[in-house]
Amino acid sequence: MSGQSVQVKIDDGIAYVLLNRPEKMNAINYLMFSELDRAIKNIKSNRGVRAVILSGAGGHFSSGLDVKSVMSAPMQAVKLLFKGLPGNANLAQRVSLGWQNLPVPVIAVLEGCCYGGGMQIALGADVRIASHDCKLSIMEAKWGLVPDMAGLVALRQIMPKDQAMLLSLTAKVLESNEALTLGLVTQVSETPMEAAQQLAQQLMQTSPDAAAAIKLSINRSWTASVRSLLCRESISQIRLLLGKNCKIAAARQLKDPQKPYQDRQSGW
């Protein structure tokens, strides 16, 4: 599953996805876009994966788009932005939105710089754990661009509109503690990878069907109408009650609540 710029390792139910261009501070070129997109698709089809930890090599998450690389090959820029219909996600958007579409929790470990496109990718994760020295920025405006990698899908759910507007307009670089106060990150830790692994282990103690249904309901209904939310809750609960993992969860709570689930059985 690993490529030249994205490494994927699956260990004990956790898929470790590593942005691996440390010499470029993990700047995102066309190859990384393609390999991230492929990694997301492969993880989605692997029922043995129960959680994902996304990180960057060399002490940085990502410095953002490798502008020089992408702009030097115009056809690559076209491929990144092309979509069959305006409402569909293109390649640049799938590497952020794709994490939300996985039926398992995705935890981003943010260290060093997390700028521009790197921030957009991290926004696709369900949880963002940052190191104390991490610096974050929605930096596209600095380059005369609009954030266009679907990060705003998550941004509108995690912070007030005026704060999101201000960060996007100013391209301000935030310290991790300020990002935590604004809701841009979930947690700040001295050891973010260790914190991510502990959280992943905790999340793997619950039913994979329930985890998938909770993630789907929150992502799809957070800004939807009340009627849509109520409908999705009811449909999800009926499917869970009819599935075997609900019975397994009940039995485990009575007998061995610490025993982990071995694989993901859900079709969510």
SULMO-V73082 format. One record per residue. N is the residue number from 1. RES is the residue in three letters. PHI is phi as a letter, one per 20 degrees, with the letter a starting at -180 (999 if undefined). PSI is psi in whole degrees, 0 to 359 (* if undefined). Layout:
N & RES & PHI & PSI
N & RES & PHI & PSI
This chain:
1 & MET & 999 & 343
2 & SER & f & 152
3 & GLY & c & 194
4 & GLN & f & 323
5 & SER & d & 355
6 & VAL & c & 121
7 & GLN & d & 137
8 & VAL & c & 126
9 & LYS & c & 132
10 & ILE & d & 122
11 & ASP & c & 116
12 & ASP & l & 45
13 & GLY & n & 355
14 & ILE & d & 127
15 & ALA & e & 117
16 & TYR & e & 115
17 & VAL & d & 120
18 & LEU & d & 121
19 & LEU & f & 121
20 & ASN & c & 65
21 & ARG & c & 62
22 & PRO & f & 331
23 & GLU & f & 342
24 & LYS & d & 18
25 & MET & l & 36
26 & ASN & l & 35
27 & ALA & f & 143
28 & ILE & e & 112
29 & ASN & d & 181
30 & TYR & f & 321
31 & LEU & f & 318
32 & MET & f & 319
33 & PHE & g & 311
34 & SER & f & 317
35 & GLU & f & 327
36 & LEU & f & 317
37 & ASP & f & 317
38 & ARG & f & 322
39 & ALA & f & 317
40 & ILE & f & 316
41 & LYS & f & 319
42 & ASN & f & 320
43 & ILE & f & 320
44 & LYS & f & 328
45 & SER & e & 354
46 & ASN & e & 105
47 & ARG & f & 354
48 & GLY & e & 349
49 & VAL & e & 128
50 & ARG & d & 344
51 & ALA & b & 158
52 & VAL & c & 135
53 & ILE & d & 118
54 & LEU & d & 128
55 & SER & b & 177
56 & GLY & c & 149
57 & ALA & e & 156
58 & GLY & m & 19
59 & GLY & n & 3
60 & HIS & c & 146
61 & PHE & f & 295
62 & SER & a & 138
63 & SER & e & 0
64 & GLY & o & 197
65 & LEU & f & 134
66 & ASP & f & 83
67 & VAL & g & 315
68 & LYS & f & 317
69 & SER & f & 314
70 & VAL & f & 317
71 & MET & f & 340
72 & SER & f & 349
73 & ALA & c & 87
74 & PRO & g & 324
75 & MET & f & 331
76 & GLN & f & 319
77 & ALA & f & 320
78 & VAL & f & 315
79 & LYS & f & 324
80 & LEU & f & 320
81 & LEU & e & 347
82 & PHE & f & 139
83 & LYS & b & 146
84 & GLY & f & 321
85 & LEU & c & 149
86 & PRO & g & 327
87 & GLY & e & 352
88 & ASN & f & 162
89 & ALA & e & 131
90 & ASN & e & 182
91 & LEU & g & 317
92 & ALA & f & 327
93 & GLN & e & 331
94 & ARG & f & 332
95 & VAL & f & 350
96 & SER & d & 304
97 & LEU & f & 331
98 & GLY & g & 326
99 & TRP & f & 324
100 & GLN & f & 333
101 & ASN & e & 352
102 & LEU & f & 146
103 & PRO & e & 16
104 & VAL & c & 156
105 & PRO & f & 141
106 & VAL & c & 124
107 & ILE & d & 124
108 & ALA & e & 130
109 & VAL & d & 115
110 & LEU & d & 120
111 & GLU & c & 159
112 & GLY & m & 233
113 & CYS & e & 143
114 & CYS & c & 87
115 & TYR & d & 151
116 & GLY & l & 241
117 & GLY & g & 328
118 & GLY & f & 319
119 & MET & f & 322
120 & GLN & f & 319
121 & ILE & f & 314
122 & ALA & f & 327
123 & LEU & f & 339
124 & GLY & f & 342
125 & ALA & f & 158
126 & ASP & e & 329
127 & VAL & c & 139
128 & ARG & c & 117
129 & ILE & d & 119
130 & ALA & d & 150
131 & SER & f & 163
132 & HIS & f & 333
133 & ASP & e & 10
134 & CYS & f & 144
135 & LYS & c & 135
136 & LEU & c & 146
137 & SER & a & 137
138 & ILE & e & 91
139 & MET & e & 3
140 & GLU & g & 324
141 & ALA & f & 332
142 & LYS & f & 332
143 & TRP & e & 9
144 & GLY & m & 26
145 & LEU & d & 165
146 & VAL & d & 143
147 & PRO & f & 116
148 & ASP & c & 26
149 & MET & d & 26
150 & ALA & m & 7
151 & GLY & f & 333
152 & LEU & f & 340
153 & VAL & g & 315
154 & ALA & e & 323
155 & LEU & g & 321
156 & ARG & f & 346
157 & GLN & e & 340
158 & ILE & d & 352
159 & MET & b & 159
160 & PRO & f & 152
161 & LYS & g & 318
162 & ASP & f & 325
163 & GLN & f & 318
164 & ALA & f & 320
165 & MET & f & 314
166 & LEU & f & 314
167 & LEU & f & 321
168 & SER & f & 324
169 & LEU & f & 324
170 & THR & e & 342
171 & ALA & l & 32
172 & LYS & f & 139
173 & VAL & e & 124
174 & LEU & d & 142
175 & GLU & f & 157
176 & SER & f & 322
177 & ASN & f & 324
178 & GLU & f & 322
179 & ALA & f & 324
180 & LEU & f & 316
181 & THR & f & 323
182 & LEU & e & 348
183 & GLY & n & 6
184 & LEU & f & 330
185 & VAL & c & 159
186 & THR & e & 325
187 & GLN & b & 149
188 & VAL & d & 133
189 & SER & b & 147
190 & GLU & f & 329
191 & THR & c & 77
192 & PRO & f & 324
193 & MET & f & 318
194 & GLU & f & 319
195 & ALA & f & 321
196 & ALA & f & 318
197 & GLN & f & 319
198 & GLN & f & 318
199 & LEU & f & 317
200 & ALA & g & 317
201 & GLN & f & 321
202 & GLN & f & 316
203 & LEU & f & 331
204 & MET & f & 354
205 & GLN & e & 348
206 & THR & e & 166
207 & SER & f & 131
208 & PRO & f & 328
209 & ASP & f & 316
210 & ALA & f & 318
211 & ALA & f & 316
212 & ALA & f & 318
213 & ALA & f & 320
214 & ILE & f & 314
215 & LYS & f & 316
216 & LEU & f & 315
217 & SER & f & 315
218 & ILE & f & 314
219 & ASN & f & 321
220 & ARG & e & 335
221 & SER & d & 357
222 & TRP & g & 319
223 & THR & d & 12
224 & ALA & e & 178
225 & SER & f & 161
226 & VAL & f & 320
227 & ARG & f & 319
228 & SER & f & 319
229 & LEU & f & 313
230 & LEU & f & 320
231 & CYS & f & 314
232 & ARG & f & 320
233 & GLU & g & 313
234 & SER & f & 315
235 & ILE & f & 317
236 & SER & f & 317
237 & GLN & f & 320
238 & ILE & f & 316
239 & ARG & f & 322
240 & LEU & f & 317
241 & LEU & f & 330
242 & LEU & e & 348
243 & GLY & e & 161
244 & LYS & f & 334
245 & ASN & f & 335
246 & CYS & f & 317
247 & LYS & f & 321
248 & ILE & f & 318
249 & ALA & f & 317
250 & ALA & f & 317
251 & ALA & f & 321
252 & ARG & f & 321
253 & GLN & f & 331
254 & LEU & e & 330
255 & LYS & d & 301
256 & ASP & b & 79
257 & PRO & f & 345
258 & GLN & e & 351
259 & LYS & f & 125
260 & PRO & f & 154
261 & TYR & f & 143
262 & GLN & e & 326
263 & ASP & b & 175
264 & ARG & e & 115
265 & GLN & e & 345
266 & SER & f & 149
267 & GLY & d & 15
268 & TRP & f & *
